[in-house]
Amino acid sequence: MKITTFIGSSRESGNTEILTDIVTKDIQHNKIYLRDLNIKPIHDLRHDVNGFRPVGDDYDQIIEALLESDLLIFSTPVYWYTMSGLMKNMVDRISQAIRDERYPQLREQLKAKNAIVVTVGGDDPYIKGLPLIQQFKYTFDFLNMNFPAYIIGEGHRPGDISQDKQAIAQAKLLNEKLKEVTVTGSF
């Protein structure tokens, strides 16, 4: 099973990445830092007579990771009750990617993918992070992707996630589950 983690934080070694690293500990995976890529916002041309046009940025790396992975982990802090802007740009561009003539089977291939969300927020995230989880759920439903798990953690300042015993325990349990899944190949 091939796993790719998309890190949507602008901060290096932030709380969300720390929690995600517990989920993926001792598991072979590819980690993509969205902050290191040039991903332009979507220019919505779905209804333009010429459709979408190629964009000169790094989004093809995202498409390649989507295509070659079995499990996608979306790791983003809670920003204003939703995902980070970096992650939102990536997700928004899926509208263009599923219409890209270079990847005619992308939408169909996404149906075979599993998706996990890991998020950390500082202000009552177990409640205020739920719109983020719901947004991802609707996205995965639209793409017919399996969404077997998510983890919400709490951390106000860098490193605070280590104090959230519940989130740490959930991350360790998910890590054990993923180790099983990498052997069996299915959730």
C-alpha positions as CSV (number, residue, x, y, z in Angstrom):
1,M,0.0,0.0,0.0
2,K,1.4,3.4,-1.0
3,I,0.7,6.3,1.3
4,T,1.1,10.0,0.7
5,T,0.7,12.7,3.3
6,F,-0.1,16.2,2.3
7,I,1.1,18.6,4.9
8,G,-1.0,21.8,4.7
9,S,0.7,23.9,7.5
10,S,2.8,26.9,6.8
11,R,4.8,26.2,9.9
12,E,7.6,23.7,10.0
13,S,7.2,20.9,12.5
14,G,3.8,22.3,13.6
15,N,1.3,20.5,15.9
16,T,-0.6,19.0,13.0
17,E,2.6,17.6,11.4
18,I,3.7,16.2,14.8
19,L,0.4,14.4,15.2
20,T,0.5,13.1,11.6
21,D,4.1,11.8,12.2
22,I,2.7,9.7,15.1
23,V,0.1,8.3,12.6
24,T,2.8,7.4,10.1
25,K,5.6,6.3,12.5
26,D,7.6,3.4,11.1
27,I,5.4,3.3,8.0
28,Q,6.8,3.9,4.5
29,H,5.1,7.0,3.1
30,N,5.7,10.0,0.9
31,K,5.3,13.4,2.5
32,I,4.5,16.4,0.4
33,Y,4.8,19.9,2.0
34,L,2.3,22.1,0.3
35,R,4.2,25.2,1.6
36,D,7.1,24.2,-0.6
37,L,5.1,24.0,-3.8
38,N,3.8,26.7,-6.1
39,I,0.1,25.8,-6.4
40,K,-2.0,28.6,-7.9
41,P,-5.6,29.2,-6.9
42,I,-8.2,27.7,-9.3
43,H,-9.3,29.9,-12.2
44,D,-12.7,28.4,-12.7
45,L,-13.2,27.8,-16.4
46,R,-15.7,24.9,-16.2
47,H,-18.2,26.7,-18.2
48,D,-15.8,28.5,-20.6
49,V,-16.1,27.3,-24.2
50,N,-12.4,26.3,-24.1
51,G,-12.5,24.8,-20.6
52,F,-9.6,24.8,-18.3
53,R,-6.2,25.7,-19.5
54,P,-2.8,24.3,-18.4
55,V,-1.4,26.2,-15.4
56,G,2.3,26.8,-15.0
57,D,2.8,25.6,-11.4
58,D,3.6,22.5,-9.3
59,Y,0.1,20.9,-9.3
60,D,1.1,18.0,-11.5
61,Q,3.1,16.7,-8.5
62,I,-0.2,16.6,-6.6
63,I,-2.0,14.7,-9.4
64,E,0.9,12.2,-9.6
65,A,0.7,11.6,-5.9
66,L,-3.1,11.1,-6.1
67,L,-2.7,8.6,-8.9
68,E,0.1,6.5,-7.4
69,S,-1.2,6.4,-3.8
70,D,-3.7,4.0,-2.2
71,L,-4.0,6.1,1.0
72,L,-4.0,9.9,1.2
73,I,-3.5,11.7,4.5
74,F,-4.7,15.3,4.5
75,S,-2.8,17.0,7.4
76,T,-3.9,20.6,8.0
77,P,-4.3,22.9,11.0
78,V,-7.8,24.3,11.7
79,Y,-7.8,27.8,10.2
80,W,-11.0,29.8,10.7
81,Y,-13.0,26.6,11.1
82,T,-11.7,24.9,8.0
83,M,-8.5,23.8,6.3
84,S,-5.5,26.0,5.7
85,G,-5.4,28.1,2.5
86,L,-2.5,25.9,1.2
87,M,-4.7,22.9,1.5
88,K,-7.8,24.7,0.2
89,N,-5.9,25.6,-3.0
90,M,-4.9,22.0,-3.5
91,V,-8.4,20.7,-2.9
92,D,-10.0,23.4,-5.1
93,R,-7.8,22.4,-8.0
94,I,-9.2,18.9,-8.0
95,S,-12.1,20.4,-10.0
96,Q,-9.7,21.2,-12.7
97,A,-7.7,18.0,-12.4
98,I,-10.7,15.7,-12.9
99,R,-11.3,17.5,-16.2
100,D,-7.6,17.4,-17.3
101,E,-7.3,15.5,-20.6
102,R,-3.9,14.3,-19.6
103,Y,-5.5,12.3,-16.7
104,P,-8.8,11.0,-18.2
105,Q,-9.2,8.3,-15.5
106,L,-8.4,10.4,-12.5
107,R,-11.9,10.7,-11.1
108,E,-12.5,6.9,-11.6
109,Q,-9.1,6.1,-10.0
110,L,-9.9,8.3,-7.0
111,K,-12.8,6.0,-6.1
112,A,-10.3,3.3,-5.1
113,K,-8.5,5.7,-2.7
114,N,-8.8,5.9,1.1
115,A,-8.5,9.3,2.8
116,I,-7.7,10.2,6.3
117,V,-7.7,13.7,7.8
118,V,-5.5,14.8,10.7
119,T,-6.1,18.3,12.1
120,V,-5.1,20.4,15.1
121,G,-6.7,23.6,16.3
122,G,-6.3,25.8,19.3
123,D,-9.8,27.1,20.2
124,D,-12.1,24.2,21.1
125,P,-11.1,22.2,18.0
126,Y,-13.3,19.2,18.9
127,I,-16.3,21.4,18.1
128,K,-14.8,24.1,15.9
129,G,-12.9,21.6,13.8
130,L,-16.0,19.7,12.8
131,P,-16.8,22.0,9.8
132,L,-13.3,21.1,8.4
133,I,-14.1,17.4,8.8
134,Q,-17.5,17.8,7.3
135,Q,-16.0,19.7,4.3
136,F,-13.6,16.9,3.7
137,K,-16.4,14.3,4.1
138,Y,-18.4,16.1,1.4
139,T,-15.4,16.3,-0.9
140,F,-14.6,12.6,-0.5
141,D,-18.3,11.7,-1.0
142,F,-18.3,13.7,-4.2
143,L,-15.3,11.8,-5.4
144,N,-16.6,8.5,-4.1
145,M,-13.5,8.0,-1.9
146,N,-13.5,6.0,1.3
147,F,-13.0,8.1,4.4
148,P,-12.3,5.6,7.2
149,A,-10.8,7.9,9.9
150,Y,-10.0,11.3,11.1
151,I,-8.2,12.8,14.2
152,I,-8.8,16.2,15.7
153,G,-6.2,17.4,18.2
154,E,-5.8,20.5,20.4
155,G,-2.7,22.7,20.5
156,H,-2.4,26.4,21.0
157,R,1.3,26.9,20.8
158,P,4.0,25.0,19.0
159,G,4.5,21.6,20.6
160,D,1.3,21.7,22.6
161,I,-0.2,18.7,20.8
162,S,2.0,16.5,23.1
163,Q,-0.4,17.5,25.9
164,D,-3.5,16.2,24.1
165,K,-3.5,12.6,25.4
166,Q,-6.7,11.7,23.6
167,A,-5.4,12.8,20.1
168,I,-2.0,11.1,20.8
169,A,-3.7,7.9,21.8
170,Q,-5.9,8.0,18.6
171,A,-2.9,8.6,16.5
172,K,-1.1,5.6,18.0
173,L,-4.1,3.4,17.4
174,L,-4.4,4.6,13.8
175,N,-0.7,3.9,13.3
176,E,-1.2,0.3,14.4
177,K,-4.2,0.0,12.1
178,L,-2.2,1.4,9.2
179,K,0.6,-1.1,9.9
180,E,-2.0,-3.9,9.6
181,V,-3.5,-2.3,6.4
182,T,-0.1,-2.1,4.7
183,V,0.1,-5.9,5.1
184,T,-3.5,-6.8,4.2
185,G,-3.9,-4.0,1.6
186,S,-7.4,-2.9,2.7
187,F,-9.3,-1.0,5.4
